[in-house]
Amino acid sequence: MIVENQVPLQAHNSFGIVARALHLARVTNEADVTALMASDQWAALTREAPPFVLGGGSNLVITGDIKPLVIKVEIGGRRLVEETARGRVVEAGAGENWHEVVRWTLEQGWPGLENLALIPGSVGASPVQNIGAYGVELQDRFHSLDAIDLQTGRAFTLDAAQCGFGYRDSVFKHVPAGAKGLGLAGRALITRVRFWLPQPWKPVLGYADLERKIAETGIQHPDAQQIFDWICAIRRAKLPDPAVIGNAGSFFKNPTVSVEQCADIIARDPKVVHYPMADGSIKLAAGWLIDACGWKGRGVGNAGVYEKQALVLVNRGGATGGEVMTLAKAIQTSVYERFGILLEPEPVVV
């Protein structure tokens, strides 16, 4: 296992922020991780700080050179693990591109992931973030995952309950609370993820943009490939391509409020976009709140708010991580002062 030094990271984060990893190791299989942890370099480089695990870099804001050891996960592989009358279990390596795995499952005739099309990033990051879009979250299609404990070197497997999934949340985003805490932030390196694709397949269509596509096309009963194509078109129309304009997708989580809080906001702003949740709370559209505060198209330095979608912050060319976070904090202040709601960023800031 070779550890590279002074590695440029601009191509490894979708914001396109210029920074370097002082030390970076690429792992393409589980044996690479074991070899790395057994090396003298590992002991020296992790003595002061735990390593930083890097996947596709699509949910990341880099505010300076990364001093801890960076482990770039490039573990590949796709396979059908099991097929029964109830459903299929499909596995992919953590380094696989998420969208390409979704496309591949449909090409094999295995529907179920189509609503999650075109979400940037790697397979290994999908359970960390509990990615979701258009009525489906990863936890709805999750079976299990394999990972390696970066403190002990032990391989382990987690099911859905053990992952502690929440809205854009999981056990991988929390540090352990006490000696028996369950947080795995900075400790687990995910190697492979398995998905449960139930049979018979049922489309998930209860989303305004998809209902609009049905009305426009007259296709009342779209198949999985049609839904995939629609969602790709919808996302491309709303969100900038990171290869063209640096961004990390949706920058803030959609906040949830009580019915009473929502009623108070509606009394002042009747057009606020909101969705009732199964637990009785109300989810508000963070993009609408930001737009209502007049941020669409504005910016700080070379960081800006995307003109077509206020929920997306972009690199207009040469933006630093500091500029991105200064803009994010200014937006948080505006939304809090007007609506009394503190928006929570989605990306990891390092």
Backbone torsions as a table, in degrees:
resi	resn	phi	psi	omega
1	MET	NA	123.6	-178.4
2	ILE	-103.4	129.8	174.3
3	VAL	-100.4	120.1	179.2
4	GLU	-86.8	152.5	179.9
5	ASN	-115.9	148.8	176.3
6	GLN	53.2	56.6	-175.7
7	VAL	-93.2	122.4	177.1
8	PRO	-62.7	138.3	-176.4
9	LEU	-112.3	3.1	-177.1
10	GLN	-57.5	-38.2	-179.7
11	ALA	-80.5	-6.4	-176.7
12	HIS	-110.3	14.2	171.0
13	ASN	-139.2	132.2	-171.0
14	SER	-68.2	-16.1	173.9
15	PHE	-73.5	-18.4	-178.6
16	GLY	70.2	29.1	-179.7
17	ILE	-78.3	135.5	-179.7
18	VAL	-79.3	121.6	178.0
19	ALA	-164.3	172.4	179.8
20	ARG	-131.5	150.3	166.7
21	ALA	-94.2	122.8	180.0
22	LEU	-63.2	-32.6	177.5
23	HIS	-145.1	131.5	-177.6
24	LEU	-139.4	132.9	176.7
25	ALA	-120.4	133.0	178.0
26	ARG	-99.9	128.9	179.5
27	VAL	-117.3	128.8	-177.9
28	THR	-112.1	-4.5	175.8
29	ASN	-161.7	174.0	-177.6
30	GLU	-63.9	-34.1	-179.7
31	ALA	-63.0	-33.6	177.7
32	ASP	-62.2	-41.2	180.0
33	VAL	-64.1	-44.6	179.2
34	THR	-60.9	-43.8	179.7
35	ALA	-64.9	-40.5	179.8
36	LEU	-62.1	-46.1	-177.3
37	MET	-68.1	-22.9	179.6
38	ALA	-87.3	-5.4	-174.8
39	SER	-83.0	157.8	175.6
40	ASP	-65.1	-33.5	179.5
41	GLN	-60.8	-38.8	-179.2
42	TRP	-58.0	-49.0	-178.8
43	ALA	-59.9	-41.1	-178.1
44	ALA	-71.3	-41.2	-173.2
45	LEU	-82.2	-19.3	-178.6
46	THR	-107.3	7.8	-178.5
47	ARG	-64.9	-40.6	-175.3
48	GLU	-95.9	-26.0	-178.0
49	ALA	-152.0	144.8	178.0
50	PRO	-66.7	156.5	-179.8
51	PRO	-68.2	160.0	177.3
52	PHE	-109.0	121.0	-178.3
53	VAL	-88.6	125.3	-177.5
54	LEU	-115.7	125.6	175.6
55	GLY	-102.4	-115.2	179.4
56	GLY	-82.4	-12.2	178.7
57	GLY	71.2	20.4	-176.0
58	SER	-89.9	-5.3	-178.9
59	ASN	-130.5	50.2	-167.6
60	LEU	-142.2	136.3	170.8
61	VAL	-121.0	115.7	-179.0
62	ILE	-96.8	121.3	-176.0
63	THR	-101.7	3.1	178.5
64	GLY	175.1	178.6	177.0
65	ASP	-60.0	140.7	-177.6
66	ILE	-90.4	114.6	-176.3
67	LYS	-81.6	-39.6	177.3
68	PRO	-63.9	159.4	176.0
69	LEU	-58.6	128.2	175.8
70	VAL	-97.5	126.4	175.5
71	ILE	-106.1	111.5	-179.9
72	LYS	-89.4	114.6	-175.8
73	VAL	-85.5	117.3	-179.2
74	GLU	-128.1	33.3	-178.7
75	ILE	-77.3	122.4	-176.9
76	GLY	-106.6	-172.5	177.4
77	GLY	114.6	138.4	176.6
78	ARG	-140.5	136.9	178.4
79	ARG	-161.1	156.2	171.6
80	LEU	-87.8	119.7	-177.0
81	VAL	-87.8	-40.7	-173.8
82	GLU	-156.5	146.2	175.8
83	GLU	-141.0	126.1	177.4
84	THR	-134.1	-179.4	177.6
85	ALA	-66.6	-22.1	-178.6
86	ARG	-86.9	-24.2	-178.9
87	GLY	164.4	-175.7	-178.8
88	ARG	-123.4	148.0	170.9
89	VAL	-110.9	120.9	-178.3
90	VAL	-118.1	137.0	-178.0
91	GLU	-117.8	144.7	175.0
92	ALA	-140.6	146.2	176.5
93	GLY	-68.0	149.2	-174.3
94	ALA	-62.4	-24.2	-178.7
95	GLY	-87.5	-3.4	178.5
96	GLU	-67.8	147.2	175.9
97	ASN	-70.6	128.4	-174.7
98	TRP	-58.5	-52.1	-175.8
99	HIS	-60.9	-38.6	-179.9
100	GLU	-67.3	-31.8	175.7
101	VAL	-68.8	-41.0	176.4
102	VAL	-59.8	-46.6	178.9
103	ARG	-59.8	-43.4	-178.7
104	TRP	-62.0	-42.9	-179.5
105	THR	-61.1	-39.2	179.0
106	LEU	-69.1	-37.7	177.6
107	GLU	-62.6	-28.5	178.3
108	GLN	-83.2	-5.4	-176.5
109	GLY	82.0	28.3	-178.0
110	TRP	-117.2	84.6	-177.7
111	PRO	-74.2	163.5	176.5
112	GLY	141.2	-27.2	-178.4
113	LEU	-104.3	2.9	-171.1
114	GLU	-58.9	-32.8	-179.5
115	ASN	-69.2	-14.7	-179.3
116	LEU	-100.2	17.8	-180.0
117	ALA	-63.4	148.6	172.5
118	LEU	64.0	14.4	170.2
119	ILE	-74.8	124.4	-177.1
120	PRO	-71.7	158.5	174.9
121	GLY	116.9	-176.2	-175.9
122	SER	-101.6	164.1	177.5
123	VAL	-61.2	-40.2	-178.3
124	GLY	-63.5	-26.9	179.5
125	ALA	-81.3	-18.2	-173.3
126	SER	-60.9	-42.8	176.9
127	PRO	-75.8	-27.4	178.3
128	VAL	-59.3	-46.3	-176.7
129	GLN	-89.4	-12.2	-169.7
130	ASN	47.1	60.8	-175.6
131	ILE	-56.7	153.4	-179.8
132	GLY	-161.2	153.6	178.1
133	ALA	-170.6	145.5	171.8
134	TYR	51.6	47.1	172.2
135	GLY	87.1	1.6	-179.6
136	VAL	-130.1	134.9	172.1
137	GLU	-112.7	158.5	-179.4
138	LEU	-55.1	-40.5	-178.3
139	GLN	-57.2	-23.9	177.9
140	ASP	-72.5	-18.9	-176.8
141	ARG	-124.1	13.1	-174.8
142	PHE	-88.9	140.6	174.9
143	HIS	-111.6	-59.7	-178.7
144	SER	-170.1	172.6	176.6
145	LEU	-146.4	158.8	173.3
146	ASP	-110.4	144.8	179.9
147	ALA	-150.8	169.2	177.0
148	ILE	-123.8	132.1	176.9
149	ASP	-75.9	117.4	-175.6
150	LEU	-78.2	-2.0	173.3
151	GLN	-96.1	-36.6	-175.2
152	THR	-110.0	-18.2	-175.7
153	GLY	81.5	3.5	-177.1
154	ARG	-78.8	135.0	173.5
155	ALA	-84.5	143.8	179.1
156	PHE	-149.4	164.3	-179.3
157	THR	-125.4	139.9	178.3
158	LEU	-123.4	141.5	171.3
159	ASP	-96.1	-175.5	-174.5
160	ALA	-61.9	-44.2	-178.2
161	ALA	-61.6	-38.4	-179.0
162	GLN	-72.3	-19.0	178.8
163	CYS	-80.2	-13.6	176.5
164	GLY	57.5	46.4	-176.0
165	PHE	-65.7	140.6	171.5
166	GLY	-143.0	-172.0	179.5
167	TYR	-65.2	111.6	-176.2
168	ARG	50.4	42.1	-173.2
169	ASP	-148.4	156.0	177.5
170	SER	-165.3	174.7	178.6
171	VAL	-63.6	-20.8	-177.9
172	PHE	-76.4	-7.4	-179.5
173	LYS	-104.3	5.3	-176.3
174	HIS	-124.5	140.4	175.6
175	VAL	-83.5	152.0	-179.2
176	PRO	-60.1	137.3	176.4
177	ALA	-101.5	96.5	-178.7
178	GLY	88.3	178.6	-175.0
179	ALA	-62.9	-31.7	-177.7
180	LYS	-107.5	18.9	-179.8
181	GLY	-64.4	153.6	-174.3
182	LEU	-100.6	-1.1	-179.0
183	GLY	-65.3	142.0	-178.7
184	LEU	-121.1	13.4	179.4
185	ALA	-60.5	129.8	179.0
186	GLY	74.2	4.6	-175.3
187	ARG	-118.9	-32.0	-173.9
188	ALA	-105.1	135.9	171.1
189	LEU	-112.2	110.9	-178.3
190	ILE	-75.0	131.5	-177.9
191	THR	-107.1	-39.4	-179.2
192	ARG	-146.2	147.2	-179.4
193	VAL	-128.4	138.1	177.7
194	ARG	-116.1	141.7	-176.3
195	PHE	-118.4	146.0	178.0
196	TRP	-105.0	116.6	-179.5
197	LEU	-111.4	101.1	-172.4
198	PRO	-70.4	150.1	172.3
199	GLN	-122.8	142.8	-4.3
200	PRO	-70.0	151.1	-179.8
201	TRP	-71.0	138.3	175.5
202	LYS	-126.8	128.6	-179.8
203	PRO	-70.2	147.9	173.4
204	VAL	-108.7	108.9	-170.6
205	LEU	-124.3	-1.1	-173.7
206	GLY	-76.0	60.1	-179.6
207	TYR	-140.9	137.7	-171.2
208	ALA	-54.5	-44.1	-177.8
209	ASP	-64.1	-36.9	179.4
210	LEU	-73.7	-38.4	176.7
211	GLU	-62.4	-34.6	177.6
212	ARG	-66.7	-39.3	177.4
213	LYS	-64.3	-38.8	177.8
214	ILE	-62.4	-43.0	179.6
215	ALA	-66.2	-39.4	-178.2
216	GLU	-69.3	-40.1	-173.8
217	THR	-94.4	-20.8	-176.3
218	GLY	77.3	6.1	178.6
219	ILE	-85.6	101.7	-174.7
220	GLN	-80.3	-25.6	-177.0
221	HIS	-129.3	71.7	-178.0
222	PRO	-67.9	146.5	173.7
223	ASP	-86.0	179.5	-175.4
224	ALA	-63.2	-38.6	179.3
225	GLN	-65.0	-37.8	178.4
226	GLN	-65.5	-42.0	178.1
227	ILE	-63.4	-42.8	176.4
228	PHE	-56.1	-48.0	-178.4
229	ASP	-64.2	-41.8	178.6
230	TRP	-61.5	-47.2	-177.0
231	ILE	-65.8	-38.6	175.5
232	CYS	-60.2	-43.5	179.8
233	ALA	-65.6	-42.2	-179.7
234	ILE	-63.4	-46.8	-177.6
235	ARG	-66.3	-39.3	179.9
236	ARG	-66.2	-30.8	179.8
237	ALA	-74.9	-27.7	-175.1
238	LYS	-98.5	-33.2	-169.3
239	LEU	-116.0	141.1	179.9
240	PRO	-74.5	147.5	175.9
241	ASP	-74.0	120.7	-179.6
242	PRO	-57.7	-24.1	178.5
243	ALA	-70.3	-18.7	-178.8
244	VAL	-106.2	-48.0	179.4
245	ILE	-127.0	116.4	-178.2
246	GLY	-59.5	131.8	178.2
247	ASN	-165.5	168.3	178.0
248	ALA	-119.5	28.5	-178.9
249	GLY	70.0	-148.4	179.5
250	SER	-62.2	123.2	-173.0
251	PHE	-88.6	-28.3	-178.4
252	PHE	-120.6	148.1	173.9
253	LYS	-73.2	147.9	172.4
254	ASN	-72.7	120.6	-175.7
255	PRO	-75.6	152.3	174.0
256	THR	-111.5	141.4	-179.0
257	VAL	-134.1	169.4	176.3
258	SER	-77.2	166.0	177.3
259	VAL	-59.5	-39.4	-178.9
260	GLU	-66.3	-42.8	178.0
261	GLN	-62.8	-41.4	-180.0
262	CYS	-64.0	-41.8	179.6
263	ALA	-61.9	-37.6	179.2
264	ASP	-65.8	-40.7	179.0
265	ILE	-68.5	-41.6	179.5
266	ILE	-62.0	-35.7	179.2
267	ALA	-61.1	-31.8	-179.8
268	ARG	-94.8	-32.3	-178.2
269	ASP	-135.4	82.8	-174.1
270	PRO	-58.8	-21.4	-175.7
271	LYS	-89.8	4.2	-177.7
272	VAL	-57.5	133.1	-179.1
273	VAL	-82.6	124.2	-176.5
274	HIS	-146.5	154.8	-177.5
275	TYR	-135.6	127.2	175.5
276	PRO	-69.8	140.4	-179.7
277	MET	-106.6	160.7	-176.6
278	ALA	-62.4	-28.7	-178.1
279	ASP	-85.5	5.0	178.0
280	GLY	95.7	-10.5	177.0
281	SER	-82.0	175.1	-179.9
282	ILE	-123.2	128.8	176.5
283	LYS	-94.5	130.8	178.0
284	LEU	-102.7	148.2	178.8
285	ALA	-80.6	109.7	-178.0
286	ALA	-59.8	-37.2	178.8
287	GLY	-60.3	-38.4	178.8
288	TRP	-66.1	-42.6	-179.8
289	LEU	-61.3	-42.6	179.9
290	ILE	-66.3	-43.6	178.9
291	ASP	-62.1	-40.2	-179.5
292	ALA	-63.8	-24.9	177.8
293	CYS	-87.4	3.9	173.5
294	GLY	80.8	25.0	-175.5
295	TRP	-90.5	-16.8	-176.1
296	LYS	-58.2	125.4	179.1
297	GLY	86.6	-10.4	179.3
298	ARG	-89.4	174.1	-178.2
299	GLY	-164.8	178.8	174.3
300	VAL	-131.1	116.1	-176.4
301	GLY	60.5	-127.2	-179.7
302	ASN	-95.7	7.8	175.5
303	ALA	-102.3	137.5	-176.7
304	GLY	-141.7	171.2	173.9
305	VAL	-97.6	127.8	-174.9
306	TYR	-59.8	136.2	-175.1
307	GLU	-65.4	-27.5	-176.5
308	LYS	-96.4	-14.8	-177.1
309	GLN	-154.3	110.2	-173.9
310	ALA	-68.7	-13.9	-179.5
311	LEU	-79.2	-8.7	-174.9
312	VAL	-109.4	124.0	172.4
313	LEU	-96.3	142.7	-173.3
314	VAL	-129.9	157.9	173.6
315	ASN	-95.0	109.4	-177.5
316	ARG	-80.7	-0.5	179.0
317	GLY	127.6	104.9	178.3
318	GLY	81.9	14.6	179.7
319	ALA	-66.4	143.9	174.3
320	THR	-97.3	162.7	175.8
321	GLY	-62.3	-33.0	177.8
322	GLY	-62.9	-40.5	178.2
323	GLU	-65.9	-40.1	178.5
324	VAL	-61.4	-44.6	-177.9
325	MET	-73.6	-31.3	174.8
326	THR	-64.0	-42.3	176.9
327	LEU	-63.6	-44.9	-179.5
328	ALA	-59.4	-42.6	-179.2
329	LYS	-68.3	-35.0	177.1
330	ALA	-65.1	-39.9	177.4
331	ILE	-65.4	-44.2	178.1
332	GLN	-57.1	-43.0	-179.9
333	THR	-62.9	-45.1	-179.4
334	SER	-61.0	-47.2	-178.2
335	VAL	-65.9	-38.9	180.0
336	TYR	-66.5	-42.6	-178.9
337	GLU	-65.1	-33.1	-178.4
338	ARG	-88.2	-40.5	-172.8
339	PHE	-114.1	-8.5	-177.8
340	GLY	72.1	24.2	-177.8
341	ILE	-122.0	129.1	177.5
342	LEU	-96.8	111.6	178.7
343	LEU	-70.3	141.7	-180.0
344	GLU	-107.6	124.5	179.7
345	PRO	-65.7	147.5	175.4
346	GLU	-86.8	-43.1	-173.1
347	PRO	-67.4	156.3	171.4
348	VAL	-80.0	133.0	179.1
349	VAL	-107.3	125.4	-177.4
350	VAL	-134.9	NA	NA
